[in-house]
Amino acid sequence: MTFPRARLRTTAAVAAALAIGGLAWVPASASAGTAPAPATRTVAEAGRTTSLAGCGWNEGRGGERAYYEHCATDTNVWIQVKRWPRSNYHRCVGPGRTNLDSDATGAWYDSNYQGGLCSHPGDTGR
């Protein structure tokens, strides 16, 4: 069986995103006209179970700062943080929640920046 190149690239991209916890599951019952509730993921670490908020960018609500939730438990990754009016930047984040700048308007995993993986959470780059 042969697959078109576009399908192979899509399959590889989905597999890579799943490996780093970058995709959230959305129930089939979610209609296109409504926004799905944030996906959650349960992680067991050292005998305790914790429930993480939606993976990826989470907008600040109720006086809480915006944050990025990295759902993989074994990698540190580079994210690009979008800010306004200041310039965007890259930041290394580890597993769990990372609070972002008060003027952050978005953040996402950036596999094109230095290979996507990093060593020291908290490091920044341009």
Sine and cosine of phi, psi and omega as CSV:
sin_phi,cos_phi,sin_psi,cos_psi,sin_omega,cos_omega
0.00,0.00,0.71,-0.70,0.02,-1.00
-0.91,-0.41,0.51,-0.86,0.02,-1.00
-0.87,-0.50,0.60,-0.80,0.11,-0.99
-0.88,0.48,0.48,-0.87,-0.02,-1.00
-0.84,0.54,-0.63,0.78,-0.01,-1.00
-0.87,0.49,-0.64,0.77,0.01,-1.00
-0.92,0.38,-0.64,0.77,0.04,-1.00
-0.89,0.45,-0.67,0.74,0.03,-1.00
-0.90,0.44,-0.67,0.74,0.01,-1.00
-0.89,0.45,-0.71,0.71,0.01,-1.00
-0.87,0.49,-0.68,0.73,0.02,-1.00
-0.91,0.42,-0.65,0.76,0.00,-1.00
-0.91,0.41,-0.66,0.75,0.03,-1.00
-0.91,0.42,-0.69,0.73,0.02,-1.00
-0.88,0.48,-0.67,0.74,0.01,-1.00
-0.91,0.41,-0.67,0.74,0.00,-1.00
-0.91,0.42,-0.64,0.77,0.04,-1.00
-0.91,0.42,-0.58,0.82,-0.01,-1.00
-0.90,0.43,-0.51,0.86,-0.01,-1.00
-0.98,-0.21,0.06,1.00,0.02,-1.00
0.98,0.21,0.45,0.89,-0.09,-1.00
-1.00,0.00,-0.11,0.99,0.04,-1.00
-0.92,-0.38,0.62,-0.78,0.04,-1.00
-0.96,-0.29,0.59,-0.80,0.03,-1.00
-0.98,0.18,0.72,-0.69,0.04,-1.00
-0.85,-0.52,0.79,-0.61,-0.02,-1.00
-0.88,0.47,0.53,-0.85,0.00,-1.00
-0.89,0.46,-0.41,0.91,-0.02,-1.00
-0.96,0.27,-0.18,0.98,0.00,-1.00
-0.94,0.33,0.84,-0.55,-0.01,-1.00
-1.00,0.09,0.35,-0.94,-0.04,-1.00
-0.91,0.42,-0.40,0.92,-0.06,-1.00
-1.00,0.06,-0.11,0.99,-0.02,-1.00
-0.86,-0.51,0.54,-0.84,0.02,-1.00
-0.99,0.16,0.77,-0.64,0.01,-1.00
-0.94,0.33,0.47,-0.88,0.09,-1.00
-0.92,0.40,0.50,-0.87,0.01,-1.00
-0.84,0.54,0.68,-0.73,0.03,-1.00
-0.96,0.28,0.52,-0.85,0.07,-1.00
-0.85,-0.53,0.36,-0.93,0.01,-1.00
-0.68,-0.74,0.70,-0.72,0.02,-1.00
-0.99,-0.16,0.73,-0.68,-0.04,-1.00
-0.81,-0.59,0.74,-0.68,0.06,-1.00
-0.98,-0.21,0.85,-0.52,0.00,-1.00
-0.73,-0.69,0.81,-0.59,0.08,-1.00
0.76,0.65,0.72,0.70,0.08,-1.00
0.99,0.16,0.02,1.00,0.04,-1.00
-0.85,-0.53,0.47,-0.88,-0.01,-1.00
-0.92,-0.40,0.75,-0.66,0.05,-1.00
-0.81,-0.59,0.48,-0.88,0.04,-1.00
-0.95,-0.31,0.83,-0.55,-0.02,-1.00
-1.00,-0.05,0.48,-0.88,0.07,-1.00
-0.94,0.33,-0.11,-0.99,0.00,-1.00
-0.82,0.57,0.73,-0.68,0.00,-1.00
-0.92,0.39,0.62,-0.78,0.02,-1.00
1.00,-0.04,-0.51,-0.86,-0.06,-1.00
-0.92,0.39,0.73,-0.68,0.10,-0.99
-0.76,-0.65,0.88,-0.48,-0.01,-1.00
-0.93,0.36,0.61,-0.79,0.05,-1.00
-0.93,0.38,0.65,-0.76,0.01,-1.00
-0.65,-0.76,0.56,-0.83,0.09,-1.00
0.86,0.52,0.64,0.77,0.00,-1.00
0.99,0.11,-0.05,1.00,0.03,-1.00
-1.00,0.09,0.60,-0.80,0.02,-1.00
-0.96,0.29,0.44,-0.90,0.10,-0.99
-0.91,0.41,0.48,-0.88,0.00,-1.00
-0.52,-0.85,0.25,-0.97,0.07,-1.00
-0.91,-0.41,0.78,-0.62,0.01,-1.00
-0.96,-0.28,0.93,-0.36,0.03,-1.00
-1.00,-0.08,0.94,-0.34,-0.17,-0.99
-1.00,0.09,-0.30,0.96,0.07,-1.00
-0.94,0.34,0.52,-0.85,-0.07,-1.00
-0.97,-0.25,-0.04,1.00,-0.12,-0.99
-0.78,-0.63,0.24,0.97,-0.01,-1.00
-0.66,-0.75,0.43,-0.90,0.20,-0.98
-0.93,-0.38,0.70,-0.72,-0.07,-1.00
-0.75,-0.67,0.37,-0.93,0.10,-1.00
-1.00,0.05,0.74,-0.67,0.15,-0.99
-0.89,-0.46,0.46,-0.89,0.14,-0.99
-0.98,-0.18,0.78,-0.63,0.00,-1.00
-0.96,-0.28,0.83,-0.55,0.03,-1.00
-1.00,-0.08,0.76,-0.65,0.00,-1.00
-0.77,-0.64,0.42,-0.91,0.11,-0.99
-0.63,-0.78,0.78,-0.62,0.21,0.98
-1.00,-0.05,-0.05,1.00,-0.01,-1.00
-0.96,0.26,0.17,-0.98,-0.04,-1.00
-0.97,0.23,0.36,-0.93,0.04,-1.00
-0.96,0.28,0.32,-0.95,0.06,-1.00
-0.43,-0.90,0.20,-0.98,0.07,-1.00
-0.97,-0.24,0.53,-0.85,0.00,-1.00
-0.60,-0.80,0.66,-0.75,0.05,-1.00
-1.00,0.10,0.80,-0.60,0.02,-1.00
-0.82,-0.57,0.58,-0.81,0.08,-1.00
-0.99,-0.14,-0.05,-1.00,0.02,-1.00
-0.85,0.52,0.58,-0.81,0.04,-1.00
0.99,-0.14,-0.37,-0.93,-0.12,-0.99
-1.00,-0.02,0.71,-0.71,0.10,-0.99
-0.81,-0.59,0.91,-0.42,0.06,-1.00
-0.94,0.34,0.63,-0.78,-0.05,-1.00
-0.95,-0.33,0.11,-0.99,0.01,-1.00
-0.85,0.52,0.46,-0.89,-0.02,-1.00
-0.91,0.42,-0.38,0.93,0.01,-1.00
-0.98,-0.19,0.26,0.96,0.03,-1.00
-0.94,0.35,0.72,-0.69,0.01,-1.00
-0.88,-0.47,0.02,1.00,0.03,-1.00
0.07,-1.00,0.34,-0.94,0.06,-1.00
-0.33,-0.94,0.59,-0.81,0.02,-1.00
-0.45,-0.89,0.40,-0.91,0.07,-1.00
-0.91,0.42,0.73,-0.68,-0.03,-1.00
-0.87,-0.49,1.00,-0.06,-0.03,-1.00
-0.94,0.34,-0.27,0.96,-0.01,-1.00
-1.00,0.08,-0.22,0.98,-0.04,-1.00
-1.00,-0.04,0.92,-0.39,0.03,-1.00
0.75,0.66,0.61,0.79,0.04,-1.00
0.99,0.16,-0.01,1.00,0.07,-1.00
1.00,0.00,-0.50,0.86,-0.02,-1.00
-0.98,-0.19,0.48,-0.88,0.00,-1.00
-0.64,-0.77,0.14,-0.99,-0.09,-1.00
-0.95,-0.31,-0.51,0.86,-0.17,-0.99
-0.81,-0.58,0.99,-0.14,0.05,-1.00
-0.80,0.60,0.69,-0.72,-0.04,-1.00
0.97,-0.26,-0.40,0.92,0.06,-1.00
-0.88,0.48,0.53,-0.85,0.05,-1.00
-0.82,-0.58,0.37,-0.93,0.05,-1.00
-0.51,-0.86,0.12,-0.99,-0.01,-1.00
-0.96,-0.28,0.00,0.00,0.00,0.00
